[in-house]
Structure formats: structure tokens, C-alpha cells
Amino acid sequence: MFKNYIQIALRNLLRNKAFSFINIFGLAVGLACCMLITLYVYHEYSYDTYHKNSERIFQLAAANTNNGETMNAAAFSPGIAPAFQSEFPEIEKIARLMSLFQDDRTLFQYREPGGNIKAFYETKGYMADPDFFSILTYDFKEGNGASAFQNPNSVVISEEIATKLFGSESALGKVVKISSSTNNDFDFTVSGVFRPNATPSHIDARFLMSFKGGDIEKWMANTTSLLNNNMFHVYLLLKPGSSVAALEQKFRTFEDKHFRETLKARGGDKKLFLVPVEDIHLRSDIEHNVTPAGSRMYVRILSAIAILTLIIACINFMNLSTARSTKRGIEVGIRKVLGAEKSSLVRQFLGESLLMAFIAFLFAIALAELLLPLFKEFSGRDITLSISNHAPLFGVFVLLTIITGLLAGSYPAFYLSSFKPASVLKGRFSNSFAAVSLRKGLVIFQFVISVALIISSVIIANQMNYLRSKDLGFIKEKQVVIPLRSTASKNNFESLKTKLAANSQVQSVGAAMYYPGIYNPSDWLMYKEGNSMADARSVYINHVDNSFLKTLGIQPKAGRIFSHEFPADTNYRIVLNQKGVEEMGFASPEQAVGSWVAFEPRGEQIRFEIVGVVNDFHFKDLRIPIESYGFLLMNQPNFNYLIAHVADGDMASTLQSIEQSWRTLNPNEPFEYSFLDQDFQKNYEAEYRLAKMIGYFTSVAILISCLGLFGLATFSAEQRTKEIGVRKVLGASIASLMMLLTVDFLKLVIVGVMLASPLAWYIMNEWLQTFAYRVEITPFVFIGTGILALFIAIVTVSFQTFKVSVSDPVRSLRYE
């Protein structure tokens, strides 16, 4: 019997090639999309699952309340880890981790035995305590975690960096000079080499240095406050059997002892809590961490797209199967007359559906493997597809295929098996009102999904374009950013600036510790003249030279900016933005000029005279409202970045000229640069990836919907062949016949557009709320999308309707 079912199923597939192709291809595409997104979701939830004792590893976090607003963060002062170790016996080990926060690129220099210097910049550098590798698991190729940081000035590097530095030679014991703005220039001995882990981690380190032996160690020794300099991430390994809830309850006493009164005086609070290491990436809701957290909202959006895409494919199957019911009706009638029971017919039709689903599954695996490189590129994740690494997922995919086959074939199976043999054998069978209504409802549902995705894609594209084109309050174009990492390059800054200023291709040159769009860790609590620390407000501080503001085109609102015209300016003069003077209580920018603001780092008041107020500008991305910002003049050549505003013209020759100036002064250091506008846009990488993914999957959903619409149009035309012939004999034109066949489908699309529009508006409006600055959702988006959906529907069905409309009426009348 089973063999008979298979034979009949294969015959039906081969006899109805167009129907089979549409169903199998649609299911394959839907399954492939579902597989890819499932891999992405699996990847997002697999972060840090590989650590030994992961159930006992936690990261310290805090809910920080300031001016009535609460934000979760995982950054602390350096003194909190030793305080925890001494006060909480539940902690077996504790370690701090700090990113090289002033370095997007860190300079590595290695003098080879022949005397040649191998130099390059590296990214993703961190510093850590000795117990770091005893808490978190790293796969060491050379050395071991237990002893990696026993000695000062030790560095653990990735396998890739080791190959770049030493080739196939052993890296252990070799000395590398590492220059960073965070830790200064020091020689480090390689104490370990680690392999990349197949499972992702929220710590994306390419190299880690010991705290011992650098400038940071000295600075940490002089930092006693548990509230300031919050740049350290703290990891704890709890003793077996320790209660997390009980330990967190003890934190309240610690807070009262060390900082609650101080924070209360400032109008703030801090509540400590623990985050399991496996929850850090996706389930912690921590805004400031080692790396940006994953987005549960994006995961939910993509999961919904995967499910909806698969549902669209299933709808195609159900629609086409019920539409073909007249052709299968006689078969059902004969089988019932010959004694077939309804249950056996149900099994047969479900078997056919499952066979098609498994054929589609094989094509889906091949399609997913083919599209995986592209998916990895626009998802920004290192995702692989292999049975060895994802055996459980393949089991899920097989189960998903079975469910898809049963879901897609269930209604057609029960619908077809319920035919009455007497009616269908007498030719009196016609599609029931319920079946026709269901098909229409399913088509509407398909277009609700497709149109909602199109609207979402348009709104996301509009927001991305807005982020690219919005005036940020400074000149972002043609700004070449050059990192200054070593002591030598910092000391040569003035000479380099002089050379570039004399270059006709360079309009202006400035330098600063930070520039707009990158992380600035320097925020001070400041208050205006006549107030106290109780009235202090947080102000981001940037140390700049006397031409930085001019180079970026930041304009004064009142007073003046730093410039060569005022050589007497000192480190105790400040330029604030409008938001800063407003938050500190000045009535106007003009009133602020000439007044002073104060900062009390160790209880001692330090005053700064306000010489100017500049227009507000975006130094952070557009998700965040503009905050208080201040510029201090730094006369010492210790800047992190040089910025050159270049003139219009041949950019390649300009960069070559700048490089020549650099190599003249810094022959042993590589020349690297970036563009400020591109650096700023990197803040929106997650949004760009989401836009690309939704765009691609929207195209897939439209394709599947169009396949289904094409199939329905084909069967609808077949059912009305005789009617078309009669109308043509009576003088109906081709245009009127095409309109007759098309209008029913267009009605369904219009209903789909009307239902999809409010749904898409709600979802996209919620997404846009994550940006402080955003586009408005205008009616033109919905009107344009509706017109596009109608156009797609017309194009999809027009081929088949035109084919029927121009057919010979004699053949049409002989059709039955």
C-alpha cells in the first residue's frame, strides 16, 4: 500500500510539472529562509555557552539611577573587585577586564632577528587580571591560562596575530612592543597563544595584556573611589552551592557602606546585581558592556519573518491543492466507489504532501548552503552549516519539514477526501463556497505579510538614508582620521601638523583625544558658578588642540572657540555646547561666557572659565539625544587622533601626500587612516544589517506570493476557459477579458494592503522609537507600497490572463 501511495504521488508530480515546480520551489525557498534565520537565532543564543563551570560564572552589573532615569551598565571602578573579594566569601575567584578604551587600533612592533621591524595595527585589545583565564575558558595553543599573567608585562595573543608576527615559529617568550594611548609604550612578553572558539563570546578579544607593568597599573593604584573611573568589567566565579539571590541581597549592605550616601547627595543611586555569563549577550539589557549586546527585538523580527515566509509557502501549497480539486475529484470518486475509506485517502494525500516537503527539504539544504556566504556577509555573523556542528539543528529542520508537509497538506487532504463520489462522477462537482473563501483568505494573508514587509523595508531604508544625510552639526565629509599611538608619533604631532598645514591639498589640521562617533569615556560632574556638587551635571570632556574645532567646522553660538589667535589660552579655559550651559542652569549662551564651571575630582575644586559656547552637534549616534559636551585645550602633544580636512580633488593623491609626510617622521610605524563620516556610520551596523536582511527576505516573500498567485491565476483561467470562449464569440475585447480575469485578484491585493498598512505602521513606529532622531511615517509610504503591490499582482497574473484572452474561442468551446 505504501509503495502504491509513492507511485501515485510521483505520477501526479510528473503529470503536473508546473504545479509541482511551484509547490516544491516555494517550499524549498521558504525552508531555506527558515534554516538560515534559525542558524542566526541559534548563533545569537549560543554566546558564552562553552565556558567550563558556566553555571557559576557571572558578570557584575548595576542599575544606575541618575535624575530619575535608570540604566543598566557593567562598568565599574578598579577598586570594586578587591573590595568584593574581601567582603564576600561566596566568591571563589574574581577578575577585571578593561578594553583599551582610547584605542580603536593598537600598534604592534616586533624586531626580527635580522633587525627588521615588523609593525602593524591591531584591534580588539584588552587588559585583564591573572585570574581572568581561570574563570573564562580559552583554548590555548601555546602556554596556559593559569600562568599566563603571573609575570608583569605579559600578553596573550590570538593564533592569527601570532602568525602575522612570527610565522610558523613558536610565539612563547618573544618580546613585542605594544603602543596604546590607554597604556602607553611598553615591551610585552608573549605568554600564551589562543585559538578562536567556534562558539561566539561577548568578549571579542584578539589580544589581552596584563594590568601589571603598564601605566594603567600605576593609575589603578592611585584610584580609591568606588564610584569614579567606571571602565572595568568584573567577572566572578562563585563557589559551588552558592545562592545568587542570597549574595545579591548582601549587595545592599555593600552599597550602603561604600556609596549610597554619596550618590543620594547627587540625586542618584546604584543597585548591584549579577548576570549569568550565558545571558550577557542577549538577555541582560545592559547598555554599556564589553561589546554591544545583541538585540532581542531583531531576533524576534527575523524569527517572525522566517515563520511567515514558511507560512506563505504552505499557503501556496494549500491554495493550489484546493484549486486543483476538480481534477482530483474524479480520482477520489473512483477510489471511493472501489471501496477506499476516507482515512486511506487522507493518508494518501498527506503522504503526497510529505513527499513534496522532503524533496523541497533537499533543495532547501542546497539552497541554504549556496546562500550562506551572502547571509554571513549581511548578517555580520560567522555562521556555519554542518551536521557535525549542528546535529540537533538538523533534527529540528527535519521535524520542521514534517510539520510543514502536514500543515500544508492537511486541509487539501481532508477537503479532497470528503468529496461525494456520486456528485463528482456525474460531473456536478464544483469548488464549494467555503473552499473558494478559504483560498481568497489565504491570498489576502499572503499579501498582508508581503505588503507589511515592503512597507517595513521602505521605512527602514528611509531611516537609514536619514542617518546618512542628517546634518550632524559639524563637517563630516573629507575628514581623514589618523591614529597617534606611540610616544614617538605623539611627540612628532606638531611637526606632522606643520607639514600637512603647508600642503595645498589640506585645508585644516586638528587633533583631539576623541572625535565624534567613537566612544568617549571621559565624563565629569560639573557645576556652574554659584552652585555646588549637589547641582552637578555630567559633561563629556574632550581635550583638543587650538585648531580642532575649526577643522570640524563647529561654530560658536556665543563667545569664541580655541584658535591660533588666542595663544594665551590655558588648560583652564573651556568651550561648552548649548546643551551643557542649558543643563547647568545658565539663562543663555551669552550669560555663560565669562562665567566659570567647576569639577571636583578628589574633593578639591578646579575651575574652568567659559570662553565660548558652540552650537549643539551630534558626538554620539542619532539613537541618543544630544548631551552636555565640553572642550578643553591641551598644550601637551598627547593626542590620540590627528584629523585633516582635505580639499576637493584627487583623494588618492592627497592620501599619498599625507602618507609621505607620515613616513618621513615615523618610518617604523604603518600609515593607517579612516574617514570620519564612515566611522560615524559604523554606529548603525546592526540597523544596516537588519535593513539588508529584511530587504532580502521581503523579496523572497514576494517571490513566493507571486508564485502562488501565478498558480491560482492559471487554474482560475482553466476553470473559466469555456466562459472566455463564449464572451469572445459575443464580441468581448482582449482588454475587457484581461480585466475580468484580473480584477478578482486585485480586490484581494487591495484588501491585503488595507490590512497590512496599520500593522506595519505599528511595528515600524515601535522600531523608530529606539532613535532619538527619526523620520516621520508619511501616507505616501503606504500609497506607494499599495501601488507597487498592485503592479506586482498585475504583472504576475497578466501573462496567464493574456494567454487565455487571445486563445482561439473554438478551442475554448471544445475544452470540456
C-alpha positions in Angstrom: 0.0 0.0 0.0 2.8 2.4 0.9 4.6 1.6 -2.4 1.3 2.4 -4.2 1.0 5.7 -2.5 4.6 6.6 -3.5 3.9 5.6 -7.1 0.7 7.6 -7.3 2.4 10.6 -5.7 5.3 10.5 -8.2 2.9 10.2 -11.2 1.0 13.2 -10.0 4.2 15.2 -9.6 5.4 14.4 -13.1 1.9 14.8 -14.7 1.5 18.3 -13.2 5.0 19.7 -13.7 4.1 23.4 -13.3 2.1 22.7 -10.2 4.9 20.6 -8.7 7.6 23.1 -9.5 5.6 26.0 -7.9 5.0 23.9 -4.8 8.4 22.4 -4.4 10.3 25.6 -5.3 8.1 27.7 -2.9 8.5 25.2 -0.1 12.3 25.0 -0.7 12.8 28.7 -0.6 10.6 29.0 2.5 12.5 26.2 4.2 15.9 27.6 3.2 15.0 31.1 4.6 13.8 29.4 7.8 17.0 27.4 8.1 19.2 30.5 7.6 17.3 32.5 10.2 17.2 29.6 12.6 21.1 29.4 12.3 21.2 33.1 13.1 18.9 32.8 16.1 20.8 29.7 17.3 24.1 31.7 16.9 22.7 34.6 19.0 21.6 32.3 21.8 24.8 30.3 21.9 27.1 33.1 23.2 29.4 32.0 26.0 27.9 28.6 26.3 31.3 26.9 26.0 32.8 28.1 29.3 33.6 25.4 31.9 31.6 26.0 35.1 29.4 28.4 33.1 26.6 27.9 35.6 28.9 29.5 38.3 30.3 32.4 36.2 28.7 35.8 36.5 29.3 39.3 35.4 28.8 42.2 37.9 26.2 44.8 36.7 24.5 47.8 38.2 21.2 49.6 37.7 22.4 53.2 37.8 19.8 55.9 38.6 20.5 59.5 37.7 18.0 62.3 37.6 15.1 59.8 37.7 16.4 57.7 34.8 17.7 54.2 35.3 20.3 52.5 33.0 21.9 49.1 33.4 25.7 49.1 33.0 28.5 46.6 33.6 31.4 49.0 34.1 32.9 49.8 37.5 35.8 51.5 39.2 39.0 49.4 39.6 38.6 49.1 43.4 35.3 47.3 43.4 36.9 43.8 42.6 39.3 43.7 45.5 36.6 45.0 47.8 34.2 42.2 46.7 36.9 39.6 47.1 37.5 40.6 50.7 33.8 41.0 51.7 32.0 38.1 50.0 33.3 34.6 50.9 30.9 33.1 48.3 33.3 34.3 45.5 35.9 31.7 44.6 37.7 33.9 42.0 37.2 37.4 40.7 38.9 39.2 37.7 38.7 42.6 36.0 38.7 43.2 32.3 39.2 46.6 30.6 39.2 47.4 26.9 41.9 49.7 25.5 39.2 52.3 25.6 41.3 55.0 23.9 42.4 52.7 21.1 40.4 51.6 18.1 43.8 50.5 16.8 46.8 49.4 18.8 50.4 49.4 17.4 52.4 46.2 17.5 56.1 46.3 16.7 58.4 43.3 16.6 62.1 43.5 15.9 63.0 40.4 13.9 66.4 38.6 14.5 67.8 40.3 11.3 67.0 43.8 12.7 63.9 44.5 10.6 60.9 45.9 12.4 57.5 44.3 11.6 54.8 46.8 12.5 51.0 46.8 12.2 47.9 48.0 13.9 45.7 45.5 15.8 42.1 45.9 17.0 40.1 44.5 19.9 42.7 44.7 22.7 42.0 44.3 26.4 43.8 44.2 29.8 42.9 41.7 32.4 43.7 40.3 35.9 45.7 37.0 36.4 42.5 35.0 37.3 40.7 36.0 34.1 41.7 32.8 32.3 40.9 30.7 35.3 37.3 32.0 35.2 36.6 32.1 31.5 37.7 29.3 29.1 40.2 29.9 26.4 41.7 27.3 24.1 45.4 27.8 24.5 47.6 26.6 21.6 50.7 27.7 23.5 51.1 28.4 27.2 48.2 28.0 29.6 45.7 30.3 31.3 46.8 29.5 34.9 50.2 31.1 34.4 49.6 33.5 31.5 49.6 36.6 33.7 51.8 35.6 36.6 54.6 37.9 35.4 54.2 41.6 34.6 54.2 42.9 31.0 52.7 39.6 29.7 50.5 39.4 26.6 48.2 36.6 25.3 47.6 36.8 21.6 45.3 35.1 19.1 46.6 32.5 16.7 46.2 34.9 13.8 48.3 37.6 15.4 51.0 35.1 16.3 51.2 34.0 12.7 51.4 37.6 11.5 54.2 38.3 13.9 56.2 35.1 14.0 55.1 32.9 11.1 55.3 29.2 12.0 57.8 29.8 14.9 56.7 29.4 18.5 55.5 32.7 20.0 56.2 32.0 23.6 58.8 34.2 25.2 59.1 36.5 22.3 59.1 40.3 23.1 56.7 42.7 21.3 56.4 46.4 21.7 52.8 47.4 22.2 51.9 51.1 21.9 48.5 52.3 23.0 47.0 55.6 24.1 45.5 53.8 27.1 48.6 52.1 28.5 51.5 53.9 26.7 54.5 52.2 25.1 55.8 49.0 26.8 57.6 45.8 25.8 55.4 42.7 26.4 56.4 39.1 26.6 54.1 36.6 24.8 52.9 34.2 27.5 50.2 32.5 25.5 48.5 32.0 22.2 44.8 31.0 21.9 42.8 29.5 19.1 39.5 31.0 18.0 36.4 29.3 19.5 33.7 28.0 17.2 31.1 29.2 19.7 30.8 33.0 19.9 31.6 35.1 23.0 30.6 38.6 24.1 34.4 39.2 24.6 35.8 39.6 21.1 39.4 39.9 22.2 42.2 39.4 19.7 44.9 40.0 22.4 44.9 40.6 26.2 47.6 42.3 28.2 48.3 42.0 32.0 47.5 45.0 34.1 50.8 44.6 35.8 53.7 46.6 34.3 52.0 49.4 32.4 50.7 52.9 33.1 47.3 51.5 33.9 48.7 49.7 37.0 50.1 52.9 38.4 46.8 54.8 37.7 44.8 52.0 39.3 46.9 52.1 42.5 46.0 55.8 42.9 42.3 55.4 42.3 40.5 54.8 45.6 36.9 55.8 44.8 34.4 53.1 44.1 32.2 55.5 42.0 34.6 57.1 39.6 36.5 55.8 36.5 34.0 53.2 35.7 35.8 51.4 32.9 36.3 47.9 34.3 34.2 44.8 33.7 34.1 42.4 36.7 33.7 38.6 36.4 33.0 36.3 39.3 33.3 32.5 39.7 31.1 31.6 42.7 31.8 28.7 44.9 29.7 25.5 44.3 26.4 25.7 46.0 26.4 29.5 46.5 23.0 31.2 46.2 22.9 34.0 43.7 19.8 35.5 45.3 21.3 35.4 48.8 24.5 37.0 47.5 22.6 39.8 45.7 20.8 40.5 48.9 24.2 41.1 50.6 25.0 43.7 48.0 22.5 46.1 49.6 24.8 46.2 52.7 27.8 46.8 50.5 26.1 49.6 48.7 25.1 51.3 51.9 28.6 51.0 53.2 30.5 52.3 50.2 28.5 54.7 48.1 24.8 55.1 48.8 25.1 58.3 50.8 27.4 59.9 48.2 25.0 59.0 45.4 22.0 60.2 47.3 23.5 63.6 47.7 23.9 63.7 44.0 20.3 62.6 43.4 21.3 59.2 42.2 21.5 55.5 43.2 23.3 52.3 42.2 21.9 48.8 42.7 24.3 45.9 42.1 23.2 42.6 40.6 24.7 39.5 38.8 24.2 38.4 35.2 24.9 34.8 34.2 27.6 34.7 31.6 25.4 33.0 29.1 22.8 35.8 29.4 25.2 38.7 28.8 24.9 38.9 25.0 21.2 38.7 24.5 19.2 38.7 27.8 21.0 41.1 30.1 19.6 44.5 28.9 22.9 46.1 29.7 23.6 49.2 27.6 27.3 49.6 28.3 29.3 46.3 28.2 32.4 44.8 26.7 30.7 44.6 23.3 27.3 45.9 22.2 24.6 43.4 23.3 22.6 41.5 20.7 19.1 42.7 20.1 16.2 40.5 21.2 13.9 42.7 19.1 15.9 42.0 15.9 15.9 38.3 16.8 12.1 38.3 17.2 11.7 40.2 14.0 13.8 37.8 12.0 12.1 34.8 13.7 8.7 36.2 12.7 9.9 36.7 9.1 11.2 33.1 9.0 7.9 31.7 10.2 5.8 34.0 8.0 7.9 33.1 4.9 7.3 29.4 5.6 3.6 30.0 6.2 3.4 31.8 2.8 4.9 28.7 1.1 2.4 26.5 2.9 -0.4 28.7 1.8 0.7 28.3 -1.8 0.5 24.5 -1.4 -3.0 24.6 0.2 -4.3 27.1 -2.4 -3.0 25.2 -5.4 -4.1 21.9 -4.0 -7.7 23.0 -3.3 -7.8 24.9 -6.7 -6.9 21.6 -8.4 -9.7 19.8 -6.6 -11.8 19.4 -9.7 -9.0 17.5 -11.4 -8.5 15.2 -8.4 -12.3 14.9 -7.8 -12.9 12.1 -10.3 -9.9 10.2 -8.9 -11.4 10.5 -5.4 -14.8 9.4 -6.6 -13.5 6.3 -8.4 -11.4 5.3 -5.4 -14.4 5.7 -3.1 -16.6 3.6 -5.4 -13.9 0.9 -5.4 -14.0 0.8 -1.6 -11.4 3.3 -0.4 -12.1 4.7 3.0 -11.7 8.4 3.9 -8.8 7.6 6.2 -6.8 5.9 3.5 -7.4 8.9 1.1 -6.3 11.3 3.9 -3.1 9.2 4.3 -2.5 9.2 0.6 -2.8 13.0 0.2 -0.8 13.7 3.3 1.8 11.3 2.0 2.0 13.2 -1.2 2.4 16.4 0.7 5.2 14.9 2.9 7.0 13.6 -0.2 6.9 17.1 -1.8 8.1 18.6 1.5 11.1 16.2 1.7 12.0 16.9 -1.9 11.8 20.6 -1.1 13.9 19.9 2.1 16.8 18.5 0.0 16.6 21.5 -2.3 16.4 23.8 0.7 19.7 22.4 2.2 21.5 23.0 -1.1 20.0 26.5 -1.4 20.9 27.4 2.2 24.4 26.2 1.7 24.6 28.3 -1.6 23.3 31.4 0.1 25.2 31.0 3.4 28.3 33.2 2.3 25.9 36.0 1.4 23.9 35.6 4.5 27.1 35.7 6.7 28.1 38.9 5.0 24.9 40.9 5.6 24.2 39.4 9.0 27.7 40.1 10.3 27.9 36.7 12.0 30.3 33.9 11.4 27.6 31.2 10.8 28.3 27.7 9.5 26.0 24.9 8.4 27.3 21.4 9.1 25.8 18.2 10.5 28.8 17.7 12.9 28.4 21.2 14.5 24.6 21.4 14.2 23.3 17.9 14.6 20.4 19.0 16.9 19.5 21.7 14.4 19.3 19.3 11.5 16.9 17.2 13.7 14.9 20.4 14.1 15.0 21.0 10.4 13.7 17.5 9.6 10.9 18.0 12.2 10.1 21.4 10.7 9.9 19.7 7.2 7.5 17.1 8.6 5.3 19.8 10.3 5.4 21.8 7.1 4.3 18.9 5.0 1.5 18.0 7.4 0.4 21.6 7.8 0.5 22.3 4.0 -1.3 19.1 3.1 -3.8 18.8 6.0 -6.6 20.9 4.6 -6.3 19.6 1.0 -6.2 16.0 2.3 -9.4 16.4 4.4 -11.1 18.5 1.8 -10.4 16.2 -1.2 -11.2 13.0 0.8 -14.6 14.4 1.7 -15.9 14.5 -1.9 -19.1 12.6 -2.6 -18.5 10.0 -5.3 -21.9 10.3 -6.9 -21.6 14.1 -7.4 -18.0 14.1 -8.8 -18.6 11.2 -11.1 -21.7 12.9 -12.6 -19.6 16.0 -13.2 -21.7 18.1 -10.8 -18.8 18.9 -8.6 -17.6 22.4 -8.2 -15.5 24.2 -5.7 -17.5 24.9 -2.6 -18.0 28.4 -1.3 -16.0 27.5 1.8 -13.1 26.3 -0.3 -13.2 29.4 -2.5 -13.4 31.7 0.5 -10.5 30.0 2.2 -8.4 30.4 -0.9 -9.2 34.1 -1.0 -8.5 34.5 2.7 -5.1 32.8 2.3 -4.2 35.0 -0.7 -5.1 38.1 1.4 -3.0 36.7 4.3 0.0 36.2 1.9 -0.3 39.8 0.7 -0.7 41.2 4.2 2.7 39.6 5.0 4.3 40.7 1.8 3.0 44.3 1.9 3.9 44.7 5.6 7.4 43.6 4.8 7.6 46.0 1.8 6.4 48.9 4.0 8.8 48.0 6.7 11.7 47.8 4.2 10.8 51.3 2.8 10.6 52.9 6.3 13.9 51.3 7.4 15.6 52.4 4.2 14.2 55.9 4.8 15.6 55.9 8.3 19.0 54.6 7.1 19.1 57.4 4.5 18.2 59.9 7.1 21.0 58.7 9.4 23.5 59.1 6.5 22.3 62.5 5.3 21.3 64.3 8.5 23.4 67.4 9.4 25.4 66.4 12.5 26.4 69.9 13.4 30.0 69.6 12.1 31.8 68.9 8.8 32.0 65.1 8.4 33.0 64.8 4.8 36.6 64.7 3.6 37.9 64.4 7.2 40.9 62.0 7.3 41.5 60.5 10.7 45.0 59.3 11.6 45.6 57.4 14.9 48.5 58.5 17.0 49.5 55.5 19.2 53.2 55.5 20.0 55.0 58.1 22.1 57.1 58.9 19.0 54.1 59.6 16.8 52.5 61.8 19.6 55.8 63.7 20.0 56.0 64.2 16.2 52.5 65.6 16.1 53.4 69.2 15.8 55.9 68.5 13.0 53.4 66.4 11.2 50.8 69.1 11.6 53.1 71.7 10.2 53.9 69.6 7.2 50.2 68.9 6.5 49.2 72.6 7.0 51.7 73.5 4.3 50.1 71.0 2.0 47.9 72.7 -0.6 45.6 69.7 -0.6 44.9 70.0 3.1 42.6 72.8 4.3 43.0 72.4 8.0 44.6 70.1 10.6 43.5 69.5 14.2 44.0 66.9 16.9 42.0 65.6 19.9 41.7 62.7 22.3 38.3 61.7 20.7 36.3 62.6 17.7 32.5 62.4 17.0 31.1 58.9 16.6 33.6 57.0 18.7 33.4 56.1 22.4 34.4 58.9 24.8 34.8 57.6 28.3 35.7 61.0 29.8 32.6 62.4 31.6 32.9 64.8 34.5 30.4 66.0 37.1 30.5 69.8 36.8 28.5 72.7 38.2 28.3 76.4 37.4 29.4 79.4 39.4 27.2 79.8 42.5 26.2 76.2 42.7 27.7 73.1 44.4 28.3 69.4 43.6 24.7 68.8 44.6 23.7 70.6 41.4 26.4 69.0 39.3 25.6 67.6 35.8 27.5 65.1 33.7 29.6 66.7 31.0 31.6 64.8 28.3 35.1 66.2 28.1 37.4 66.2 25.1 40.9 67.6 25.1 41.8 69.2 21.8 44.4 71.5 20.2 43.7 75.0 19.1 42.6 74.1 15.5 40.4 71.0 16.1 37.1 73.0 16.3 37.9 74.9 13.2 38.9 71.7 11.4 35.5 70.2 12.1 33.6 73.4 11.4 32.0 73.5 14.8 30.6 77.1 15.1 30.4 79.3 18.1 26.9 80.4 19.4 28.4 82.9 21.8 32.0 83.9 22.7 34.7 82.2 20.7 36.4 78.9 20.0 40.0 77.9 20.6 42.3 79.2 17.8 45.8 80.4 17.0 44.6 83.9 17.6 44.5 83.3 21.3 47.9 81.8 22.3 47.4 82.7 25.9 44.6 80.2 26.4 45.3 77.6 29.0 44.1 74.2 30.1 41.7 76.0 32.5 39.5 77.5 29.8 36.6 75.6 28.4 34.2 75.7 25.4 30.8 74.2 26.1 27.9 73.2 23.8 24.5 74.8 24.2 23.1 71.7 25.9 25.8 72.0 28.5 25.1 75.6 29.5 21.4 74.8 29.5 21.7 71.8 31.8 23.9 73.7 34.2 21.4 76.4 34.6 22.7 79.3 32.6 19.9 81.5 31.2 21.6 81.9 27.8 24.9 81.1 26.0 25.8 84.8 26.3 25.3 84.7 30.0 27.6 81.7 30.3 30.5 83.3 28.5 32.9 84.7 31.1 31.5 82.6 34.0 33.2 79.5 35.4 32.2 75.9 35.9 33.9 73.6 38.4 35.0 70.0 38.7 35.9 68.2 42.0 37.8 65.0 41.1 39.2 64.4 44.7 37.1 66.9 46.7 39.2 69.8 45.5 37.5 72.4 43.3 39.1 73.1 39.9 37.6 76.0 37.9 37.4 76.5 34.2 36.5 79.8 32.6 33.9 79.5 29.8 35.3 81.3 26.7 32.7 80.1 24.2 29.5 78.2 23.6 29.2 76.3 20.4 26.1 75.1 18.6 24.9 71.6 19.6 26.3 68.8 17.5 26.0 65.0 17.5 29.0 63.4 19.1 27.1 60.2 19.6 24.9 58.4 17.2 21.3 59.5 16.5 19.7 57.0 18.8 20.8 59.2 21.7 19.7 62.9 22.3 22.5 65.5 22.4 24.1 65.6 25.8 26.4 68.1 27.5 29.8 68.4 26.0 32.9 70.5 26.7 36.3 71.1 25.0 39.5 71.7 27.0 42.7 72.9 25.4 45.6 70.6 25.8 49.0 72.1 25.2 50.9 68.9 25.6 51.3 66.7 22.5 49.5 63.7 23.8 46.6 63.4 21.4 45.0 60.2 20.2 44.0 61.3 16.8 45.0 63.8 14.1 42.3 64.9 11.7 43.0 66.5 8.4 40.2 68.3 6.4 41.3 67.8 2.8 40.3 69.8 -0.2 38.2 68.7 -3.1 40.2 66.9 -5.7 42.1 63.7 -6.3 41.7 61.9 -2.9 44.2 59.2 -3.8 47.0 61.7 -4.5 46.1 63.6 -1.3 46.3 60.5 0.8 49.6 59.6 -0.9 51.0 63.0 0.0 49.8 62.7 3.6 51.4 59.2 3.8 54.8 60.6 2.6 54.7 63.2 5.4 53.9 60.5 7.9 56.7 58.1 6.8 59.2 60.9 6.9 58.6 61.4 10.6 57.5 57.9 11.6 59.4 55.4 9.4 58.9 52.4 11.7 55.2 52.8 12.0 52.5 51.9 9.5 50.3 54.6 8.0 46.7 53.9 8.5 43.7 56.2 8.2 39.9 56.3 8.2 37.2 58.7 7.2 35.2 60.4 9.9 31.9 60.1 8.1 32.4 56.3 7.6 33.5 55.9 11.2 30.3 57.6 12.4 28.1 55.4 10.2 29.7 52.3 11.8 27.4 53.0 14.8 24.5 51.8 12.7 25.9 48.5 11.6 23.2 46.5 13.3 20.5 48.6 11.7 22.1 48.3 8.2 22.3 44.5 8.7 18.6 44.4 9.7 17.7 46.5 6.7 19.6 44.2 4.3 18.1 41.0 5.9 14.5 42.4 5.8 15.1 43.6 2.2 16.3 40.1 1.1 13.6 38.2 2.9 10.9 40.6 1.6 12.0 39.8 -1.9 11.7 36.1 -1.1 8.2 36.6 0.4 7.1 38.5 -2.6 8.5 35.8 -4.9 6.7 33.0 -3.1 3.5 35.0 -3.1 3.8 35.7 -6.8 4.4 32.0 -7.5 1.2 31.2 -5.6 -0.7 34.0 -7.4 0.5 32.8 -10.7 -0.6 29.2 -10.0 -4.0 30.4 -8.9 -4.4 32.6 -12.0 -3.5 29.5 -14.1 -6.2 27.3 -12.5 -8.7 30.1 -12.5 -8.2 30.7 -16.2 -8.6 26.9 -16.8 -11.8 26.8 -15.0 -13.2 29.8 -17.0 -12.0 28.6 -20.4 -15.5 27.9 -21.8 -16.8 31.2 -20.4 -13.9 33.1 -22.1 -14.8 31.4 -25.4 -18.5 32.4 -25.2 -17.5 36.0 -24.3 -15.1 36.2 -27.3 -17.8 34.9 -29.7 -20.1 37.6 -28.4 -17.6 40.3 -29.1 -15.6 40.8 -25.9 -12.3 42.5 -26.4 -8.9 41.2 -25.1 -8.6 44.1 -22.7 -12.0 43.5 -21.2 -11.3 39.8 -20.8 -8.0 40.5 -19.1 -9.7 42.9 -16.8 -12.3 40.3 -16.0 -9.8 37.7 -15.1 -7.5 40.1 -13.2 -10.0 42.2 -11.1 -10.8 39.4 -8.6 -7.1 39.1 -7.7 -6.7 42.8 -7.5 -9.5 43.0 -5.0 -7.7 40.6 -2.8 -4.5 42.5 -3.0 -6.3 45.8 -2.1 -7.7 44.1 1.0 -4.3 42.8 1.8 -2.8 46.4 1.6 -5.5 47.8 3.8 -4.9 45.2 6.5 -1.1 45.3 6.2 -0.8 49.1 6.5 -1.8 49.6 10.1 0.1 46.5 11.2 3.3 47.7 9.5 2.8 51.3 10.9 2.6 49.9 14.5 5.7 47.7 14.2 7.8 50.4 12.5 6.7 53.1 14.8 7.9 51.0 17.7 11.2 50.4 16.0 11.7 54.1 15.2 11.2 54.9 18.9 14.7 53.5 19.5 16.1 56.6 17.7 16.1 60.0 19.3 16.1 61.4 15.8 14.0 59.7 13.2 11.9 60.1 10.0 8.1 60.6 10.0 6.0 57.8 8.6 4.1 59.6 5.8 0.9 58.3 4.0 3.0 58.3 0.7 4.8 55.2 2.1 1.5 53.2 2.2 0.2 54.7 -1.1 3.4 53.9 -2.9 3.5 50.4 -1.4 -0.1 49.8 -2.4 0.6 50.8 -6.0 3.7 48.6 -6.1 1.7 45.6 -4.7 -1.0 46.1 -7.3 1.6 46.4 -10.0 3.3 43.2 -8.9 0.0 41.4 -8.9 -0.9 42.6 -12.3 2.4 41.6 -13.8 2.1 38.2 -12.1 -1.3 37.3 -13.5 -1.1 39.2 -16.8 0.8 36.6 -18.7 -1.7 33.9 -17.9 -4.7 36.2 -18.4 -3.4 37.4 -21.7 -2.7 33.9 -22.9 -6.3 32.9 -22.2 -7.7 36.1 -23.6 -6.0 35.7 -27.0 -6.8 31.9 -27.3 -8.9 30.6 -30.2 -12.6 30.6 -29.0 -13.3 27.4 -31.0 -10.8 25.5 -28.9 -12.1 27.2 -25.7 -15.7 26.0 -26.5 -14.4 22.4 -27.2 -12.4 22.5 -23.9 -15.0 20.4 -21.9 
